[in-house]
Amino acid sequence: MAKRKRPMLKWIIILAAMALLAALGALAFRHFVTDRIMDKDGMENPNYVQQLDGLSYDMAEQAEDLCAPWSSDEGYAVAIDGETLTLSENGGELCAKEYCAISDGIYRIYAMDGESFGEFDYFDYAPGVLTGYIGSDTDNPVYVEFSHR
């Protein structure tokens, strides 16, 4: 009976040694690989551009230009502050809505609720130029160009 226990004891020791090696391997992997690539408190990514509310990641670089006051010869004005776009006509506020900016080759600014900005369905943005169509007459919309003044 003692001879039967020795092979079983041998297998138990082998299995325990394999389990110990697997646990040590996992800990070593965690120490040498995983912990080296994970960010810890206080680490910064020098290539990160902070995302502003309402702006897509791609537009964060143009945020300073976009958030400057805009006006048009037609008496319209646009002010973008944080996550709100305010449209005014001749000094009177037409609407103020949350917006989102989407880039599909052209940066286009839409109202978050799917509605329009007063009379404008959306705005196209390029550095220094903000344009839109007044949508009150769908057959003949009026093109309005805004600039910094």
PASEBA-1860 file (N, C-alpha, C; in nm, 3 decimals):
! residues 149
1> MAKRKRPM> 0.081/-0.118/0.000/0.000/0.000/0.000/0.086/0.126/0.000 ~ 0.202/0.117/0.060/0.292/0.232/0.063/0.347/0.259/-0.076 ~ 0.362/0.156/-0.157/0.411/0.176/-0.293/0.308/0.249/-0.378 ~ 0.180/0.230/-0.354/0.075/0.296/-0.430/0.072/0.446/-0.398 ~ 0.100/0.485/-0.278/0.093/0.625/-0.237/0.208/0.705/-0.298 ~ 0.321/0.643/-0.319/0.436/0.717/-0.372/0.410/0.771/-0.514 ~ 0.357/0.694/-0.608/0.328/0.752/-0.741/0.224/0.865/-0.731 ~ 0.123/0.850/-0.644/0.021/0.953/-0.629/0.084/1.078/-0.567
9> LKWIIILA> 0.169/1.061/-0.469/0.236/1.174/-0.405/0.327/1.245/-0.506 ~ 0.389/1.163/-0.592/0.475/1.219/-0.696/0.394/1.309/-0.790 ~ 0.274/1.265/-0.832/0.188/1.343/-0.921/0.134/1.469/-0.851 ~ 0.104/1.460/-0.728/0.056/1.577/-0.652/0.166/1.683/-0.646 ~ 0.289/1.638/-0.621/0.402/1.733/-0.615/0.426/1.795/-0.753 ~ 0.416/1.716/-0.858/0.434/1.769/-0.994/0.326/1.871/-1.027 ~ 0.200/1.840/-0.996/0.090/1.933/-1.023/0.103/2.062/-0.941 ~ 0.144/2.049/-0.816/0.164/2.168/-0.732/0.278/2.254/-0.787
17> AMALLAAL> 0.384/2.190/-0.835/0.496/2.264/-0.892/0.454/2.335/-1.021 ~ 0.372/2.270/-1.104/0.323/2.332/-1.227/0.232/2.450/-1.195 ~ 0.146/2.435/-1.095/0.058/2.545/-1.056/0.139/2.663/-1.003 ~ 0.242/2.634/-0.925/0.328/2.738/-0.871/0.402/2.810/-0.985 ~ 0.453/2.736/-1.083/0.520/2.796/-1.198/0.424/2.882/-1.281 ~ 0.302/2.836/-1.299/0.202/2.914/-1.375/0.170/3.044/-1.302 ~ 0.152/3.038/-1.171/0.125/3.159/-1.092/0.243/3.255/-1.098 ~ 0.365/3.203/-1.083/0.483/3.288/-1.091/0.500/3.348/-1.232
25> GALAFRHF> 0.467/3.271/-1.334/0.474/3.322/-1.472/0.375/3.435/-1.494 ~ 0.253/3.419/-1.441/0.152/3.525/-1.454/0.196/3.651/-1.381 ~ 0.251/3.637/-1.263/0.301/3.753/-1.188/0.419/3.819/-1.260 ~ 0.507/3.739/-1.316/0.621/3.795/-1.389/0.573/3.870/-1.513 ~ 0.476/3.814/-1.586/0.420/3.881/-1.703/0.358/4.014/-1.663 ~ 0.282/4.012/-1.555/0.219/4.134/-1.506/0.324/4.239/-1.470 ~ 0.429/4.197/-1.404/0.533/4.292/-1.362/0.612/4.347/-1.480 ~ 0.659/4.258/-1.569/0.749/4.300/-1.674/0.680/4.353/-1.799
33> VTDRIMDK> 0.553/4.318/-1.822/0.486/4.361/-1.945/0.369/4.455/-1.915 ~ 0.269/4.406/-1.847/0.146/4.483/-1.828/0.169/4.612/-1.752 ~ 0.238/4.609/-1.641/0.259/4.729/-1.561/0.345/4.832/-1.634 ~ 0.424/4.789/-1.730/0.509/4.882/-1.804/0.431/4.962/-1.908 ~ 0.319/4.908/-1.957/0.243/4.978/-2.060/0.117/5.045/-2.008 ~ 0.080/5.025/-1.884/-0.039/5.090/-1.828/-0.003/5.225/-1.768 ~ -0.093/5.322/-1.788/-0.072/5.454/-1.729/-0.098/5.449/-1.579 ~ -0.017/5.524/-1.509/-0.034/5.536/-1.365/-0.072/5.681/-1.334
41> DGMENPNY> -0.110/5.711/-1.212/-0.146/5.846/-1.173/-0.032/5.941/-1.206 ~ -0.067/6.057/-1.262/0.032/6.159/-1.291/0.099/6.146/-1.427 ~ 0.072/6.037/-1.501/0.134/6.021/-1.633/0.055/6.103/-1.734 ~ 0.122/6.163/-1.830/0.058/6.244/-1.932/0.100/6.197/-2.070 ~ 0.008/6.209/-2.164/0.036/6.178/-2.303/0.068/6.310/-2.373 ~ 0.190/6.332/-2.418/0.224/6.460/-2.479/0.153/6.486/-2.611 ~ 0.099/6.381/-2.675/0.030/6.397/-2.803/-0.120/6.417/-2.787 ~ -0.170/6.419/-2.663/-0.314/6.431/-2.638/-0.361/6.575/-2.654
49> VQQLDGLS> -0.468/6.595/-2.727/-0.531/6.726/-2.739/-0.662/6.716/-2.662 ~ -0.680/6.803/-2.563/-0.799/6.791/-2.479/-0.925/6.814/-2.561 ~ -1.021/6.725/-2.544/-1.145/6.736/-2.617/-1.236/6.836/-2.549 ~ -1.285/6.932/-2.624/-1.376/7.031/-2.570/-1.519/6.980/-2.585 ~ -1.607/7.022/-2.496/-1.747/6.982/-2.504/-1.805/7.028/-2.636 ~ -1.879/6.940/-2.701/-1.945/6.973/-2.826/-1.857/6.957/-2.948 ~ -1.727/6.949/-2.933/-1.638/6.938/-3.047/-1.591/6.794/-3.064 ~ -1.581/6.753/-3.187/-1.522/6.623/-3.211/-1.372/6.632/-3.187
57> YDMAEQAE> -1.306/6.520/-3.172/-1.161/6.519/-3.144/-1.085/6.595/-3.252 ~ -1.122/6.577/-3.378/-1.051/6.641/-3.488/-1.060/6.792/-3.482 ~ -1.168/6.845/-3.429/-1.187/6.990/-3.427/-1.127/7.057/-3.305 ~ -1.077/6.981/-3.211/-1.024/7.041/-3.090/-0.910/7.137/-3.120 ~ -0.832/7.107/-3.226/-0.722/7.196/-3.264/-0.773/7.332/-3.310 ~ -0.888/7.337/-3.376/-0.942/7.462/-3.427/-1.035/7.531/-3.328 ~ -1.042/7.482/-3.205/-1.140/7.533/-3.109/-1.123/7.681/-3.082 ~ -1.000/7.729/-3.075/-0.980/7.871/-3.046/-1.039/7.957/-3.157
65> DLCAPWSS> -1.016/7.919/-3.282/-1.072/7.993/-3.395/-1.223/7.980/-3.398 ~ -1.272/7.861/-3.377/-1.416/7.835/-3.385/-1.492/7.911/-3.277 ~ -1.434/7.924/-3.158/-1.504/7.987/-3.046/-1.491/8.139/-3.044 ~ -1.422/8.198/-3.142/-1.416/8.343/-3.151/-1.550/8.394/-3.207 ~ -1.589/8.521/-3.181/-1.718/8.572/-3.230/-1.722/8.577/-3.383 ~ -1.838/8.544/-3.439/-1.859/8.544/-3.584/-1.972/8.642/-3.616 ~ -1.962/8.711/-3.729/-2.073/8.797/-3.773/-2.077/8.798/-3.925 ~ -2.193/8.839/-3.980/-2.211/8.841/-4.125/-2.261/8.979/-4.167
73> DEGYAVAI> -2.250/9.007/-4.296/-2.300/9.133/-4.350/-2.452/9.140/-4.344 ~ -2.518/9.027/-4.334/-2.664/9.022/-4.330/-2.720/9.050/-4.190 ~ -2.634/9.074/-4.092/-2.680/9.106/-3.957/-2.687/8.987/-3.863 ~ -2.645/8.870/-3.910/-2.643/8.751/-3.824/-2.513/8.746/-3.746 ~ -2.517/8.686/-3.629/-2.397/8.664/-3.549/-2.404/8.527/-3.485 ~ -2.289/8.464/-3.471/-2.279/8.332/-3.408/-2.176/8.341/-3.296 ~ -2.212/8.289/-3.180/-2.120/8.279/-3.068/-2.116/8.134/-3.023 ~ -1.998/8.078/-3.015/-1.981/7.939/-2.972/-1.904/7.942/-2.841
81> DGETLTLS> -1.967/7.891/-2.737/-1.906/7.895/-2.604/-1.918/7.756/-2.542 ~ -1.806/7.685/-2.531/-1.810/7.552/-2.470/-1.894/7.458/-2.552 ~ -2.012/7.427/-2.505/-2.097/7.331/-2.575/-2.223/7.393/-2.633 ~ -2.234/7.528/-2.633/-2.354/7.595/-2.682/-2.321/7.686/-2.799 ~ -2.403/7.678/-2.903/-2.394/7.769/-3.016/-2.514/7.862/-3.009 ~ -2.488/7.994/-3.008/-2.595/8.093/-3.001/-2.599/8.169/-3.132 ~ -2.717/8.175/-3.194/-2.737/8.246/-3.319/-2.819/8.371/-3.290 ~ -2.772/8.486/-3.338/-2.842/8.613/-3.317/-2.863/8.682/-3.451
89> ENGGELCA> -2.969/8.765/-3.456/-2.993/8.847/-3.575/-3.014/8.990/-3.530 ~ -2.930/9.081/-3.581/-2.936/9.223/-3.545/-2.940/9.244/-3.394 ~ -2.858/9.171/-3.321/-2.847/9.187/-3.176/-2.949/9.107/-3.096 ~ -3.051/9.053/-3.159/-3.152/8.973/-3.088/-3.126/8.826/-3.103 ~ -3.131/8.750/-2.993/-3.100/8.608/-2.997/-3.211/8.530/-3.066 ~ -3.173/8.453/-3.167/-3.268/8.365/-3.236/-3.279/8.231/-3.165 ~ -3.165/8.171/-3.130/-3.167/8.044/-3.061/-3.031/8.016/-3.000 ~ -3.031/7.930/-2.900/-2.908/7.882/-2.838/-2.926/7.733/-2.818
97> KEYCAISD> -2.837/7.654/-2.876/-2.852/7.508/-2.869/-2.717/7.441/-2.851 ~ -2.722/7.322/-2.793/-2.604/7.237/-2.789/-2.576/7.192/-2.932 ~ -2.451/7.174/-2.964/-2.415/7.139/-3.100/-2.314/7.025/-3.100 ~ -2.297/6.966/-3.217/-2.189/6.871/-3.238/-2.125/6.903/-3.371 ~ -1.997/6.879/-3.381/-1.922/6.906/-3.503/-1.876/6.773/-3.561 ~ -1.905/6.753/-3.687/-1.873/6.627/-3.753/-1.786/6.657/-3.875 ~ -1.681/6.581/-3.892/-1.592/6.600/-4.007/-1.612/6.488/-4.106 ~ -1.651/6.525/-4.226/-1.659/6.430/-4.336/-1.595/6.498/-4.457
105> GIYRIYAM> -1.468/6.536/-4.440/-1.400/6.615/-4.541/-1.426/6.764/-4.517 ~ -1.549/6.797/-4.478/-1.588/6.933/-4.441/-1.633/6.927/-4.297 ~ -1.591/7.024/-4.216/-1.642/7.030/-4.079/-1.782/7.089/-4.083 ~ -1.878/7.015/-4.036/-2.017/7.059/-4.038/-2.069/7.059/-3.895 ~ -2.136/7.165/-3.856/-2.184/7.181/-3.720/-2.336/7.168/-3.720 ~ -2.387/7.073/-3.643/-2.530/7.044/-3.634/-2.580/7.069/-3.492 ~ -2.709/7.097/-3.480/-2.771/7.106/-3.347/-2.784/6.964/-3.293 ~ -2.757/6.948/-3.163/-2.762/6.815/-3.101/-2.902/6.754/-3.106
113> DGESFGEF> -3.006/6.838/-3.098/-3.142/6.785/-3.092/-3.198/6.750/-3.231 ~ -3.118/6.767/-3.335/-3.162/6.732/-3.469/-3.242/6.843/-3.536 ~ -3.275/6.947/-3.463/-3.348/7.061/-3.519/-3.248/7.153/-3.588 ~ -3.295/7.272/-3.629/-3.205/7.368/-3.691/-3.172/7.479/-3.592 ~ -3.073/7.560/-3.627/-3.037/7.677/-3.547/-3.120/7.793/-3.600 ~ -3.236/7.817/-3.543/-3.321/7.925/-3.594/-3.354/7.896/-3.739 ~ -3.297/7.974/-3.829/-3.323/7.957/-3.972/-3.216/7.874/-4.042 ~ -3.109/7.836/-3.969/-2.998/7.763/-4.030/-3.008/7.615/-3.997
121> DYFDYAPG> -2.995/7.530/-4.101/-2.998/7.386/-4.078/-2.867/7.338/-4.017 ~ -2.756/7.392/-4.063/-2.623/7.357/-4.013/-2.526/7.465/-4.058 ~ -2.405/7.458/-4.006/-2.297/7.548/-4.046/-2.180/7.466/-4.098 ~ -2.116/7.515/-4.202/-1.990/7.456/-4.249/-1.878/7.542/-4.192 ~ -1.774/7.475/-4.144/-1.663/7.547/-4.082/-1.532/7.515/-4.152 ~ -1.456/7.620/-4.179/-1.317/7.610/-4.221/-1.246/7.718/-4.141 ~ -1.118/7.701/-4.111/-1.050/7.803/-4.031/-1.071/7.944/-4.088 ~ -1.130/8.032/-4.008/-1.156/8.170/-4.048/-1.286/8.193/-4.121
129> VLTGYIGS> -1.357/8.087/-4.159/-1.482/8.102/-4.234/-1.589/8.008/-4.178 ~ -1.705/8.064/-4.151/-1.820/7.985/-4.106/-1.934/8.020/-4.201 ~ -1.993/7.921/-4.266/-2.099/7.947/-4.364/-2.222/7.867/-4.331 ~ -2.335/7.913/-4.383/-2.460/7.842/-4.362/-2.565/7.889/-4.461 ~ -2.670/7.811/-4.472/-2.782/7.847/-4.558/-2.903/7.874/-4.471 ~ -2.968/7.988/-4.496/-3.093/8.018/-4.425/-3.198/7.927/-4.485 ~ -3.260/7.844/-4.402/-3.349/7.740/-4.451/-3.496/7.775/-4.454 ~ -3.534/7.903/-4.438/-3.676/7.936/-4.433/-3.744/7.914/-4.569
137> DTDNPVYV> -3.672/7.935/-4.680/-3.724/7.909/-4.813/-3.645/7.792/-4.870 ~ -3.704/7.673/-4.866/-3.630/7.553/-4.905/-3.596/7.551/-5.054 ~ -3.673/7.619/-5.138/-3.643/7.620/-5.282/-3.528/7.715/-5.315 ~ -3.513/7.821/-5.239/-3.410/7.921/-5.269/-3.344/7.967/-5.139 ~ -3.264/7.879/-5.076/-3.202/7.920/-4.949/-3.096/8.028/-4.973 ~ -3.081/8.116/-4.874/-2.984/8.224/-4.883/-2.855/8.181/-4.817 ~ -2.744/8.199/-4.887/-2.612/8.163/-4.839/-2.560/8.279/-4.755 ~ -2.515/8.249/-4.633/-2.461/8.351/-4.543/-2.321/8.311/-4.504
145> EFSHR> -2.226/8.405/-4.512/-2.088/8.378/-4.475/-2.053/8.464/-4.353 ~ -1.999/8.396/-4.252/-1.959/8.463/-4.128/-1.808/8.476/-4.126 ~ -1.759/8.582/-4.061/-1.616/8.598/-4.042/-1.594/8.663/-3.906 ~ -1.468/8.666/-3.863/-1.435/8.728/-3.736/-1.428/8.880/-3.757 ~ -1.501/8.955/-3.675/-1.496/9.101/-3.688/-1.471/9.163/-3.555
END
